[in-house]
Amino acid sequence: MALSEELLDILACPKCKGQLQYDEQGQALNCEQCRLRYRIEDDIPVMLIDEAQSY
């Protein structure tokens, strides 16, 4: 199940407050400014800076 458009519209990067890009294939939300990737587990974004991965 994909994330809803409404949820994607309100989510922002917790570090820089920038826009996130949804990577449906990789099940992650990517921040182009911070170069951080926030994983999605069981259709729930894990928006913790400490658990984000650099890319």
Helices and strands as residue ranges (DSSP letters): H 5-10, E 20-23, E 28-31, E 36-41, E 44-45, G 49-51, E 53-54
